[in-house]
Amino acid sequence: MNYAEALAFLDEHTSYERTGRVAEPSLRNITALTTVMGDPHLDYRVVHVTGTNGKGSTSQIITKLLMAHGLRVGTYASPHLQRINERILVDGAPIDDETFAENIAAVADAEVLAGVRPSFFEILTAAAFRCFSDTPVDVAVIEVGMLGRWDATNVVESDVAVITNIALDHTEYAGPTVLDIAREKVGIAKEASVVVIGDVTPELADFFTDAVSEGVRRGEHFECVDNHLALGGRMIEVRTAHGRYVDVFVPLHGRHQGDNASAAIAAVEAFFGHAIDRNILEEGLNSVVMPGRFEVVHHQPLVIIDGAHNPAGADVCAEVFFSDFDPVGSHRLVVGTLRSRDPLALLSALRADEFDQVICCTAPSPRGLPATDLAEVARAMGCDDVVVRESVGAAIDRALTDANADDAVLVTGSLYVVGEARGHLSRVLP
């Protein structure tokens, strides 16, 4: 099986990313696959990460901190922005096409032997497990695809389980309350796991106390006690059960990244059972990059792309845009989203009516909400200058044509939009 054949094989299988539906929320298929493959996910230590928002950044920071300790680290993340290889990384780098195809081929063989019909995500998850076993890695940082309890990644036996935060998302499968969401996410905790709880929702405090026997909780065991704007990111101070880290630079934008970094630091401390050496901490954090997460891709005009795709993430995105950056010129929003999202809630959280121009596009996914439908919502909420462009590229071109050097363009609403935008901007910007 070559790379093209591997992609074709994946496309033959059902995908939540295409349909927005999960046929069978259970671990039956992934368990059958991994059993036939010799349980590769048990060959290394694991840090398992879930949460409504912040999973990607927290996983990336954990990865870099573990690498700075001299460990070989596998990272499994989703979705990808531009190439599917981005989902399976070894020491922070996507695996090459040949390795990707080899591992997908192994899962294809296992599918026949196991007698199951796995989903797109289950195949990728099994392929990642095998890749990390064959490499081999010392530890894998595994990011949950959806919720937690029945996510395909949840066959791992984690040393550390991280819950970044809880907000309403995927309520078609777990809801309607945040308590329902929390029950699903805490399902990644195993008997031997140290659970790092980054969520501080008051109504969930008693639930986490009852549900987690060995927990490291924000506010009680760790906390970001200082968090202020710095050139190119944030300067933070973190208190943990093992020490205090003062004047720590995080090269990511937004106050929330201080919270993500503190959870990551607490997770790595839990993994080793002691404080992190200052030099190792700085080495790890200085190497952190997060494509598509409030990523500045151009100046004059300022162009920012951010994968915010739910109201909680959109609220954070808008706060960073208007408060941390506070562009002096006109504000232009390029936005697209999926049918499964509440467009009014998303646009309201993005503060779309505070932008001088809103350019609506259709997210490049079979589940993309038509640009015309999104534009109707934008106009109804009071946005003055609303433009419709069918594709992400055409929407960006319109924004860049209208913008002058002092203006700012924010591209957001979906990781599918951001992935498409990243490729298009690399071609059209100098």
C-alpha positions, -999 to +999 in steps of 0.1 A: +000+000+000+014+034-010+004+068+004-024+074-022-038+039-016-037+045+022-057+077+018-082+059-005-085+031+020-093+056+048-119+074+026-137+041+021-146+041+058-172+062+077-159+095+091-174+118+116-156+146+100-176+140+068-209+130+082-211+145+117-224+112+129-209+084+151-224+051+141-215+031+172-201+050+203-182+022+218-147+007+221-156-025+204-139-019+171-107-004+184-104-032+210-107-058+183-081-041+161-055-036+189-060-072+201-052-086+167-022-062+164-007-073+197-019-044+218+008-019+206-008+009+228+005-009+259+042-007+248+049+028+262+038+052+288+009+076+280-003+110+288-040+112+277-055+146+271-091+157+268-111+189+273-135+211+253-108+236+244-071+237+248-063+201+241-040+209+212-020+235+229-017+215+261-007+184+243+019+203+223+034+219+255+035+185+272+052+170+242+079+197+241+085+194+279+089+156+277+112+160+247+133+185+266+138+157+292+155+136+265+126+113+259+114+102+225+078+113+223+049+103+200+020+127+197-015+118+183-037+148+175-068+156+155-079+170+132-051+180+108-049+214+092-033+206+058-019+170+056-032+140+074+003+131+085+001+160+110-020+137+132+008+113+140+041+129+151+073+116+165+094+141+184+072+169+171+075+160+134+048+144+113+057+109+101+066+106+064+043+093+037+060+059+036+056+053+073+021+066+072+011+041+044+029+012+061+009+017+093-024+021+076-017-011+056-011-029+089-045-018+102-061-028+069-048-064+075-060-062+111-094-052+100-098-084+080-085-106+109-106-088+135-138-091+114-148-055+122-155-024+101-137+004+119-142+041+113-118+066+097-108+078+132-104+042+146-081+033+118-059+063+123-058+057+161-047+021+156-021+032+131-007+058+156-006+031+183+014+008+160+037+035+148+046+046+183+053+009+192+075+003+162+095+036+164+097+030+195+087+060+217+093+063+254+060+080+259+029+090+239+008+121+243-026+110+231-053+136+224-089+126+226-109+130+194-143+135+210-154+137+246-135+107+262-153+077+276-160+059+243-134+077+222-112+053+203-081+065+221-096+054+254-081+019+253-048+033+265-037+029+301-025+064+310+000+073+336-014+109+335-049+119+323-055+156+317-089+174+315-082+209+303-117+224+308-154+216+304-179+235+282-209+226+261-198+209+229-208+177+211-241+178+230-257+155+205-237+127+222-234+140+257-256+166+272-275+187+277-255+200+308-218+205+315-221+178+341-230+153+314-199+165+294-177+161+325-189+126+331-178+116+296-144+134+298-135+120+332-140+085+316-104+087+303-091+083+339-079+048+347-072+032+381-035+040+379-039+075+363-029+107+380-057+130+368-048+167+362-080+188+363-077+222+347-114+230+349-126+254+376-164+254+368-179+258+403-209+235+396-184+206+388-162+209+419-181+182+439-183+160+409-146+159+403-140+154+441-162+123+440-151+110+406-113+113+409-094+095+436-059+108+427-063+143+413-042+173+407-066+202+407-062+238+394-065+262+423-056+235+449-025+218+436-014+241+407-023+276+394-012+303+370-007+330+396+005+357+372-002+360+335+005+391+314+011+401+278+047+398+265+062+404+231+053+372+211+033+355+238+027+355+275+049+359+306+035+337+334+042+325+369+030+290+379+026+275+414+025+238+417+027+212+444+064+208+436+075+244+433+071+278+418+081+288+383+086+326+380+089+347+348+082+318+324+077+328+288+051+310+267+054+318+229+017+316+223-010+343+222-038+347+247-043+346+284-058+311+281-024+298+270-011+306+305-037+282+318-029+256+292+008+259+301+002+255+338-019+224+332+009+210+310+035+217+336+014+200+363+010+170+340+047+166+334+054+170+371+028+142+377+045+121+351+079+123+367+068+129+403+090+159+408+096+195+398+109+204+363+144+218+361+143+254+351+166+250+321+146+220+308+114+240+313+127+269+292+141+246+265+107+229+262+085+260+262+108+279+238+102+253+211+064+253+213+045+263+181+008+259+174-001+263+138-037+275+134-041+286+170-041+324+170-013+322+145+000+355+131+008+348+094+013+383+081+018+420+091+006+451+073-021+441+071-022+420+102-035+385+093-044+360+121-058+325+118-075+307+147-093+274+148-120+285+173-150+264+164-173+266+194-186+295+215-161+290+243-132+290+219-146+319+199-150+340+231-113+335+239-104+342+203-123+375+203-108+385+236-073+380+224-080+398+191-096+429+206-077+431+239-042+418+233-038+430+197-062+459+195-055+467+159-056+504+150-072+501+116-104+484+103-113+449+117-122+423+091-136+389+099-134+359+075-156+332+090-170+298+081-184+270+103-202+236+102-239+228+101-236+211+135-227+245+152-250+272+164-240+300+140-256+328+162-238+316+193-205+314+174-208+348+158-219+364+190-189+349+209-166+362+181-182+397+186-189+397+148-209+429+151-178+448+163-160+440+131-161+466+103-165+438+077-177+402+080-169+379+050-188+346+052-175+315+034-185+278+034-162+256+054-145+231+031-162+201+045-193+181+035-207+194+068-200+231+059-227+256+066-235+275+034-220+309+034-254+325+025-269+310+057-241+322+079-244+357+063-281+358+071-273+352+108-246+379+107-270+405+092-297+396+117-274+402+146-266+437+133-234+433+113-233+462+088-210+451+060-216+414+053-201+399+022-206+363+009-178+344-008-183+307-014-147+295-008-122+303+019-097+315-007-121+339-023-131+352+011-095+359+021-088+375-013-117+399-007-105+408+028-069+414+016-082+435-014-102+457+010-076+459+037-049+485+040-016+482+059-032+493+093-061+468+091-064+434+107-080+403+092-091+374+115-098+341+098-117+316+121-148+295+128-135+261+119-103+241+118-113+232+082-114+269+074-081+275+090-064+246+072-076+259+039-066+294+048-031+284+058-024+269+024-040+298+005-022+325+024+011+308+018+005+311-019-009+347-021+012+365+006+047+377-001 
